[in-house]
Amino acid sequence: MIFTADIGGTTTRLALFTEERNGPVMVCRHDYRSCDYDSFEDIVSAFLDGNETIDSACVAAAGPVRDGAVLITNLSWRIEQWDIARMVGVDRALLVNDLVALAAGTPHLEDADLVCLHPRAYRGGRRKKTAAIVAAGTGLGEAYLVPMKRGDVPVMVPCPSEGGHADYPPRNDEETALFEYLRSRYGHVSKERVISGGGIRSIYEFFRDTGRAKPDPEVERLLGRGVDGEDAITPRDIPTDPNQVITRNALEGATDITVLTLRTFVAAYGAEAGNMALTLMADGGVYIGGGIAPKILPALTEGLFIKSFLYKGRLTDYLKGVPVWVIINPAVQLIGAAHLAVEDDIGMEVTDER
């Protein structure tokens, strides 16, 4: 039995796989709200009943993995490989960045797990060439796949990146004003400050605080601010995430400020996908992962995302040939972790497949 986990700032997913002839097959999975638990070990204890025989384990975590340990970026948990091995009862466990696991899972996805945003660039099938992964959720994760060989067999190997924490590049006057607004708040402005769940809230607050749009009463109550004499609600009474209310209202066209917020977010997301495609020469395409994209698919498919993706001056024509997909299977990191668990001990050599 293969034990896998995907630890995120919002949700932690655990699953068990059996190792079959054609690869790992999931037999059970459970999702947990990360903030409801004091530690990862508490979640493992809730998931395992003690009767399972675990043969191998791979845990994907939202944060940079160094020397077999990780501090979860948006939680206060520190996790080490040896500790994972002790929890599940194996000699050795693999600990990887969550985007590495996501990247490892993408070659094993079915067509039904993907939504194509750039059909003009898709010619059927998925190319075994360098591919980029950009995933907005609680934070902004990025990774990439490169073609290599396992013996004589061509494979796609995932590589880590912390590109989400690189500098945010504004492209026009409004984005420059957003950058200045965020710089006054945070100092350094990373791409994650804009392209993430927290980024959605920050964009909304930018439009509100600079007087570019009137606030939305429902969102304001969730943010702990009353509007026009209405009572604010305290954080413990909040029934849902304000970011979800912002995106839901925007998709319904409820208020100008939420529509502007979502359009600004989608444009930044598309631009960053294009940046990754150029940086990596991603002829194998760009995969959009994370928890936000499936929830805002109507906004991603209406054209603004790809318009921003393509807006690269002299390299626009190149990007016209790069396919873009949204991953709609929430278990992709678990699938990738299961494959990494069984393939970890096999050496690879680099080959040029461009």
Number of C-alpha atoms within 10 A of each C-alpha: 18 24 26 30 29 28 25 24 20 16 16 19 23 22 22 25 23 17 16 8 7 6 13 20 17 18 11 10 15 12 16 17 14 18 12 11 11 12 15 18 16 12 19 15 12 11 17 15 8 10 6 13 12 17 18 22 28 28 27 27 27 24 25 17 20 12 8 13 18 21 17 19 16 13 17 11 13 13 20 17 21 16 14 22 19 13 16 22 17 16 12 17 25 20 29 25 28 28 32 27 30 32 31 27 21 24 18 14 17 9 11 9 16 19 18 17 22 20 15 12 15 18 10 7 7 12 15 19 20 24 28 30 30 27 26 23 20 22 26 27 28 27 26 26 27 23 21 21 17 15 11 9 8 16 18 20 20 25 17 19 17 14 16 23 17 12 13 20 15 16 10 9 9 12 17 14 15 20 22 16 20 20 14 10 10 11 10 15 20 20 22 22 25 27 31 25 22 18 23 24 22 20 26 24 19 21 22 16 13 12 10 12 18 14 19 19 16 16 22 18 19 21 18 15 16 16 15 6 7 11 12 17 16 12 12 6 10 13 9 10 12 20 22 17 16 23 23 17 20 21 18 10 13 13 17 16 24 30 21 18 24 24 18 21 22 23 20 24 28 24 24 21 27 27 18 21 27 18 10 15 18 24 20 23 27 25 27 27 29 28 21 19 20 18 15 17 15 11 18 21 15 11 16 19 25 23 15 18 26 21 16 16 7 7 12 15 12 14 23 16 18 24 24 30 19 23 26 20 18 15 22 24 30 29 30 28 34 32 23 26 21 17 11 11 8 9 9 16 11 12 12 10 12 12
